[in-house]
């Protein structure tokens, strides 16, 4: 029986009958031929009575599957690995699912969402999985509401640097390859797990209050690099003041040697292209945007993709806050400018609280989401507004949330009835006036 996931925005992904608490991934990667040899152990829990389950795994071929050490029957078709359990498990039972697999990883396609996942670069590899690309490189339960901890070992040629979501705990050189081990001790959904492989060097920046670093090409342009990424420690300190404690153990920005159309956040790590090393505001704001996702999107993650504004609107508003802090332009001026742009946009009708998969990454989700927060700030005042943001992260760190959760939280913290404001901004197509 086919078990679809719980999210209509990304059909064919995830199985709500079980969940993963921890991933142990051991990967060998050959750049020549773009080949992965993988051994994944998923520590799992049955969330209902379970005789079989489905795992997401795209393109790569499973060769052996065991459950608690016992070989089991499996079938792999259309990116779904169906596993028959040796015995029926009751709700709450735990088990270890081990999958050995291999092949050439490639991005996961979607007619609506495009492709996402593992991609070859000119000289290296990049993983950008939002929202459906994680199965391109490891077997997973690909749901944003299924968070787990991770231990990832990757072997790659000696002259390449490997960066992974989490903290580097060891690197061992053996012959022509180095094995890198990273651990993510904070709960993370599969789409936020990433791998970046390239001829990079590590630039350590000031700790404020956690280690901050950039992993970048050795021949990077020095002035553009400093202009775009030099203020990352100051950004961390500023966002800690506005949003609360930084939620992970460190922060890394990886700059690929290739140009990228857009950067992308992963948990404790964001990825940029060579073209983002410039001194103009568009590059600087993106550095702030991806950093802000560590609070909004990564520490506090949507339960359903329809609530994407809880990630993108918040990160976009963080850009405006940094603009003001850096003395570039006030948040109010940014809001006024983008209000006019959203007001005069002639794109398809958009409902911010449920934009549909076709529009979930529409620029209006970002800008109208940020304007919603600015409207909230204007209505409740600065002190209450930042109390809402800090307590929101503190209360839900490591968990999953919905728009209804945020509305209820804002009302509880401010003591105000905000139903009319949020109804107008989130569920009406017409753009309301700012308070």
C-alpha positions as CSV (number, residue, x, y, z in Angstrom):
1,X,0.0,0.0,0.0
2,X,1.4,3.4,-1.0
3,X,1.7,5.9,1.8
4,X,2.0,9.4,0.6
5,X,3.5,12.1,2.8
6,X,1.5,14.6,4.8
7,X,2.1,17.6,2.6
8,X,0.3,18.3,-0.7
9,X,2.9,20.9,-1.8
10,X,5.5,18.1,-2.2
11,X,3.5,15.0,-3.2
12,X,5.2,11.6,-3.2
13,X,7.5,12.4,-0.4
14,X,7.5,11.2,3.2
15,X,5.7,8.5,5.1
16,X,3.7,9.7,8.2
17,X,3.5,6.2,9.7
18,X,7.1,6.3,11.0
19,X,9.8,8.8,11.9
20,X,13.5,9.0,12.2
21,X,15.3,10.0,15.4
22,X,18.9,9.8,14.1
23,X,20.7,9.2,10.8
24,X,24.2,7.5,10.6
25,X,25.5,8.1,7.0
26,X,28.7,6.7,5.6
27,X,29.4,7.9,2.1
28,X,32.3,7.4,-0.3
29,X,32.2,10.0,-3.2
30,X,34.2,9.8,-6.4
31,X,34.2,13.1,-8.3
32,X,35.3,11.3,-11.5
33,X,32.1,9.6,-12.6
34,X,30.0,11.4,-9.9
35,X,29.5,8.2,-7.8
36,X,28.3,7.6,-4.3
37,X,28.7,4.4,-2.3
38,X,26.5,4.7,0.8
39,X,25.7,2.9,4.0
40,X,22.9,4.5,5.9
41,X,21.5,3.4,9.3
42,X,18.2,5.1,10.3
43,X,17.2,4.9,13.9
44,X,13.4,4.9,13.7
45,X,10.1,4.9,15.6
46,X,6.8,3.5,14.5
47,X,4.1,6.2,14.8
48,X,1.3,3.7,14.1
49,X,1.0,-0.1,13.8
50,X,3.5,-0.9,11.1
51,X,4.1,-3.9,8.8
52,X,5.8,-2.0,6.0
53,X,7.1,1.4,5.3
54,X,8.3,3.7,2.5
55,X,11.6,5.5,2.3
56,X,12.5,8.3,-0.1
57,X,15.5,7.5,-2.3
58,X,16.0,8.9,-5.8
59,X,18.1,7.4,-8.6
60,X,20.5,5.7,-6.3
61,X,20.2,1.9,-6.1
62,X,19.7,0.0,-2.8
63,X,21.5,-3.3,-2.7
64,X,20.7,-4.6,0.8
65,X,18.2,-3.6,3.5
66,X,18.1,-4.9,7.1
67,X,15.8,-4.1,10.0
68,X,17.5,-4.7,13.4
69,X,20.1,-6.8,11.6
70,X,17.7,-9.0,9.8
71,X,17.6,-8.9,6.0
72,X,14.2,-7.9,4.6
73,X,12.4,-7.8,1.3
74,X,12.3,-4.4,-0.5
75,X,11.1,-2.9,-3.7
76,X,12.5,0.3,-5.2
77,X,10.4,2.2,-7.8
78,X,9.8,5.9,-8.7
79,X,12.0,7.2,-5.9
80,X,10.3,5.2,-3.2
81,X,11.8,2.3,-1.4
82,X,9.1,0.0,0.1
83,X,10.4,-2.1,3.0
84,X,8.6,-5.1,4.4
85,X,9.3,-5.4,8.1
86,X,10.1,-8.9,9.6
87,X,7.4,-8.5,12.2
88,X,4.5,-6.1,12.7
89,X,5.5,-3.3,15.0
90,X,3.2,-1.6,17.5
91,X,3.0,2.2,17.8
92,X,6.0,3.5,19.7
93,X,8.3,0.6,18.8
94,X,11.8,1.5,17.8
95,X,14.0,-0.1,15.2
96,X,17.2,0.3,13.1
97,X,16.8,0.4,9.4
98,X,20.1,-0.1,7.4
99,X,20.3,0.6,3.7
100,X,23.3,0.0,1.5
101,X,23.1,1.8,-1.8
102,X,25.2,3.2,-4.7
103,X,25.0,5.1,-7.9
104,X,25.3,8.5,-9.6
105,X,23.4,11.1,-7.6
106,X,21.3,13.6,-9.5
107,X,18.8,16.3,-8.6
108,X,15.2,15.2,-7.8
109,X,12.8,16.7,-10.5
110,X,9.4,18.2,-10.0
111,X,7.2,19.7,-12.7
112,X,6.1,22.5,-10.3
113,X,9.1,23.0,-8.0
114,X,11.9,22.4,-10.5
115,X,15.0,20.3,-9.5
116,X,16.7,20.1,-6.1
117,X,19.4,18.0,-4.5
118,X,22.9,16.8,-5.3
119,X,24.5,18.6,-8.3
120,X,27.9,18.3,-9.9
121,X,29.9,21.6,-10.2
122,X,32.7,22.3,-12.6
123,X,35.0,20.9,-9.9
124,X,33.2,19.6,-6.9
125,X,29.6,19.1,-5.8
126,X,26.8,21.0,-4.1
127,X,23.7,19.9,-2.3
128,X,20.7,22.3,-2.3
129,X,17.7,20.3,-1.2
130,X,14.9,22.7,-0.4
131,X,12.2,21.5,-0.5
132,X,12.4,18.0,-2.0
133,X,16.0,17.2,-2.9
134,X,17.3,15.2,0.2
135,X,16.5,11.8,-1.4
136,X,19.1,12.6,-4.1
137,X,21.9,11.6,-1.8
138,X,20.6,9.6,1.1
139,X,17.6,7.4,2.1
140,X,15.3,9.4,4.3
141,X,11.7,10.1,5.5
142,X,11.5,13.4,3.5
143,X,9.1,15.5,5.6
144,X,9.8,18.9,7.1
145,X,8.1,17.8,10.3
146,X,10.4,14.8,10.8
147,X,13.5,16.2,12.6
148,X,16.4,14.0,13.6
149,X,20.1,14.3,14.6
150,X,22.8,13.3,12.2
151,X,26.3,11.8,12.0
152,X,27.7,12.0,8.5
153,X,31.0,10.5,7.2
154,X,32.1,11.4,3.7
155,X,35.3,10.2,2.0
156,X,36.5,12.4,-0.9
157,X,39.9,13.0,-2.7
158,X,42.6,14.5,-0.5
159,X,42.8,17.9,-2.3
160,X,39.1,18.7,-1.7
161,X,37.4,20.2,1.3
162,X,34.1,18.7,2.5
163,X,31.6,20.8,4.4
164,X,28.5,19.3,5.9
165,X,25.7,20.6,8.2
166,X,27.0,20.2,11.7
167,X,30.3,20.2,13.6
168,X,33.5,18.7,12.2
169,X,34.6,16.0,14.7
170,X,37.4,14.4,12.8
171,X,39.2,14.1,9.4
172,X,41.3,11.1,8.6
173,X,43.6,10.8,5.6
174,X,44.1,7.3,4.1
175,X,45.8,6.9,0.8
176,X,44.2,9.2,-1.8
177,X,41.1,10.0,0.2
178,X,40.2,11.9,3.4
179,X,37.2,10.9,5.5
180,X,35.4,13.8,7.1
181,X,33.0,13.2,10.0
182,X,30.4,15.8,11.0
183,X,27.7,15.6,13.7
184,X,24.5,17.6,13.8
185,X,23.3,17.3,17.4
186,X,20.3,19.6,17.0
187,X,17.1,18.2,15.4
188,X,17.1,18.8,11.6
189,X,14.7,17.9,8.8
190,X,16.2,16.0,5.8
191,X,15.9,19.0,3.4
192,X,18.3,21.1,5.6
193,X,21.1,18.5,5.5
194,X,23.8,19.5,3.0
195,X,27.2,18.5,1.6
196,X,29.6,20.9,-0.2
197,X,32.7,19.6,-1.8
198,X,35.3,21.8,-3.5
199,X,38.9,23.1,-3.6
200,X,38.3,25.5,-0.7
201,X,40.1,27.0,2.2
202,X,38.6,27.9,5.6
203,X,38.6,31.5,6.8
204,X,37.8,31.7,10.5
205,X,36.1,34.9,11.5
206,X,35.5,36.4,15.0
207,X,33.3,34.4,17.3
208,X,30.2,36.4,18.3
209,X,29.2,34.4,20.3
210,X,29.8,31.2,18.3
211,X,32.5,30.4,15.8
212,X,31.8,32.0,12.4
213,X,33.7,31.0,9.3
214,X,33.7,31.1,5.5
215,X,34.7,28.2,3.3
216,X,35.8,29.8,0.0
217,X,37.8,29.4,-3.1
218,X,41.5,30.3,-2.7
219,X,41.5,32.8,-5.5
220,X,38.5,34.8,-4.2
221,X,38.4,38.5,-4.9
222,X,39.6,40.0,-1.6
223,X,37.7,43.3,-1.6
224,X,34.4,41.8,-2.7
225,X,34.8,39.0,-0.2
226,X,35.3,41.4,2.7
227,X,32.5,43.7,1.6
228,X,29.9,40.9,1.4
229,X,31.0,38.5,4.1
230,X,33.2,40.5,6.4
231,X,30.3,41.6,8.7
232,X,29.0,38.2,9.4
233,X,30.2,38.2,13.0
234,X,28.5,41.6,13.6
235,X,25.3,40.2,11.9
236,X,25.3,37.2,14.3
237,X,25.7,39.5,17.3
238,X,22.9,41.8,16.1
239,X,20.5,39.0,15.3
240,X,21.2,37.4,18.7
241,X,20.1,40.7,20.3
242,X,16.9,40.8,18.2
243,X,16.0,37.1,17.9
244,X,17.6,35.4,20.9
245,X,20.5,33.0,21.3
246,X,22.1,31.6,18.1
247,X,20.5,28.2,17.9
248,X,23.4,26.0,16.8
249,X,27.1,25.4,17.6
250,X,28.7,27.5,14.8
251,X,27.9,29.1,11.5
252,X,29.5,28.5,8.1
253,X,29.1,30.2,4.8
254,X,30.3,28.2,1.8
255,X,31.1,30.1,-1.4
256,X,31.3,27.8,-4.4
257,X,33.7,28.4,-7.2
258,X,30.7,28.5,-9.6
259,X,28.1,31.2,-10.0
260,X,24.7,30.4,-8.4
261,X,21.4,32.0,-9.2
262,X,20.4,32.2,-5.6
263,X,22.1,31.3,-2.3
264,X,20.4,28.8,0.0
265,X,20.4,28.1,3.7
266,X,21.0,24.7,5.4
267,X,21.2,24.0,9.1
268,X,24.2,25.9,10.5
269,X,25.5,26.4,6.9
270,X,24.6,28.6,4.0
271,X,25.8,28.2,0.4
272,X,26.6,31.1,-2.0
273,X,28.1,31.4,-5.5
274,X,31.2,33.2,-6.6
275,X,28.9,35.9,-8.0
276,X,27.8,36.8,-4.4
277,X,31.2,38.2,-3.5
278,X,30.4,41.9,-4.2
279,X,30.0,45.1,-2.3
280,X,26.5,45.9,-3.5
281,X,23.4,45.7,-1.2
282,X,21.9,42.8,-3.1
283,X,24.8,40.6,-2.0
284,X,25.0,41.9,1.5
285,X,21.3,41.5,2.1
286,X,21.5,37.9,1.0
287,X,24.2,37.2,3.5
288,X,21.9,38.6,6.2
289,X,18.9,36.7,4.8
290,X,20.5,33.2,4.9
291,X,22.0,33.9,8.3
292,X,18.6,34.8,9.7
293,X,17.2,31.5,8.5
294,X,19.2,29.8,11.2
295,X,16.5,31.2,13.6
296,X,13.5,31.2,11.3
297,X,13.4,28.1,9.2
298,X,16.1,26.0,10.7
299,X,15.7,26.2,14.5
300,X,12.0,26.9,14.1
301,X,10.7,25.0,11.1
302,X,7.3,24.9,9.4
303,X,5.2,21.8,9.8
304,X,3.7,22.2,6.3
305,X,5.1,23.9,3.2
306,X,2.0,26.2,3.0
307,X,3.5,28.2,5.9
308,X,6.7,29.1,4.0
309,X,6.2,32.8,4.9
310,X,7.3,31.8,8.4
311,X,10.7,31.2,6.9
312,X,11.0,33.7,4.0
313,X,9.0,36.6,5.4
314,X,11.0,36.5,8.6
315,X,14.4,36.3,6.8
316,X,13.4,39.1,4.4
317,X,12.5,41.3,7.4
318,X,15.9,40.5,8.9
319,X,17.5,42.0,5.8
320,X,15.6,45.3,6.5
321,X,16.6,45.2,10.1
322,X,20.3,44.8,9.2
323,X,20.0,47.5,6.6
324,X,18.9,49.9,9.4
325,X,21.6,48.7,11.8
326,X,24.3,49.1,9.1
327,X,23.2,52.6,8.3
328,X,22.2,51.8,4.8
329,X,18.4,52.5,4.9
330,X,15.8,52.2,7.6
331,X,13.5,49.2,7.9
332,X,10.5,51.7,7.5
333,X,12.0,52.9,4.2
334,X,12.5,49.4,3.0
335,X,8.9,48.5,3.9
336,X,7.6,51.6,2.1
337,X,9.6,50.7,-1.1
338,X,8.5,47.1,-1.2
339,X,4.9,47.9,-0.2
340,X,4.6,49.8,-3.5
341,X,6.3,46.9,-5.4
342,X,3.9,44.3,-4.0
343,X,0.9,46.7,-4.5
344,X,1.7,47.2,-8.2
345,X,2.6,43.5,-8.9
346,X,0.4,42.0,-11.6
347,X,1.3,38.4,-10.9
348,X,-1.2,35.7,-10.1
349,X,-3.4,36.2,-7.1
350,X,-1.5,35.2,-4.0
351,X,-2.8,34.2,-0.5
352,X,0.3,34.5,1.8
353,X,-0.9,31.9,4.3
354,X,-1.4,29.3,1.6
355,X,0.2,30.3,-1.7
356,X,0.1,26.9,-3.3
357,X,3.2,25.1,-4.6
358,X,3.4,27.1,-7.8
359,X,3.9,30.4,-5.8
360,X,5.6,29.2,-2.6
361,X,8.8,30.8,-3.7
362,X,7.2,33.8,-5.4
363,X,9.0,37.1,-4.4
364,X,5.7,38.3,-2.9
365,X,5.8,35.6,-0.3
366,X,9.1,37.1,0.9
367,X,8.1,40.7,0.7
368,X,4.5,40.5,1.8
369,X,5.7,38.2,4.6
370,X,8.1,40.9,5.7
371,X,5.5,43.5,5.4
372,X,3.2,41.4,7.6
373,X,5.8,41.5,10.3
374,X,6.3,45.3,9.8
375,X,2.6,45.8,10.2
376,X,2.6,43.7,13.4
377,X,5.5,45.9,14.7
378,X,3.7,49.1,13.9
379,X,0.6,47.9,15.7
380,X,2.1,46.5,18.9
381,X,5.3,48.6,19.2
382,X,9.0,47.8,19.1
383,X,9.3,46.3,22.6
384,X,6.4,43.9,22.2
385,X,7.3,43.0,18.7
386,X,10.9,41.9,19.5
387,X,9.6,40.1,22.6
388,X,7.3,38.2,20.2
389,X,10.3,37.2,18.0
390,X,12.6,36.2,20.8
391,X,10.0,34.2,22.7
392,X,8.8,32.6,19.5
393,X,12.3,31.1,18.8
394,X,12.8,30.2,22.5
395,X,9.5,28.4,22.8
396,X,9.7,26.4,19.5
397,X,13.4,25.9,19.0
398,X,14.0,22.5,17.6
399,X,10.4,22.0,16.7
400,X,7.8,22.5,13.9
401,X,5.2,25.3,13.8
402,X,2.2,26.6,11.8
403,X,0.9,30.0,11.0
404,X,-1.9,29.5,13.6
405,X,0.8,28.9,16.2
406,X,2.4,32.2,15.4
407,X,-0.8,34.2,15.5
408,X,-1.7,32.6,18.9
409,X,1.8,33.3,20.2
410,X,1.8,36.9,19.1
411,X,-1.6,37.5,20.8
412,X,-0.5,35.8,24.0
413,X,2.8,37.8,24.2
414,X,1.2,41.2,23.3
415,X,-2.1,40.7,25.1
416,X,-3.8,42.1,21.9
417,X,-6.5,40.7,19.6
418,X,-4.6,40.5,16.3
419,X,-7.1,38.4,14.4
420,X,-8.1,41.2,12.0
421,X,-4.5,42.2,11.2
422,X,-3.4,38.7,10.4
423,X,-6.6,37.8,8.5
424,X,-6.0,40.8,6.2
425,X,-2.3,40.2,5.6
426,X,-2.3,36.4,5.4
427,X,-5.7,35.3,4.0
428,X,-6.9,38.1,1.8
429,X,-5.5,38.7,-1.7
430,X,-5.9,42.4,-1.5
431,X,-2.9,44.2,0.1
432,X,-4.1,46.0,3.3
433,X,-2.8,49.4,4.3
434,X,0.0,49.5,6.8
435,X,-1.2,50.5,10.3
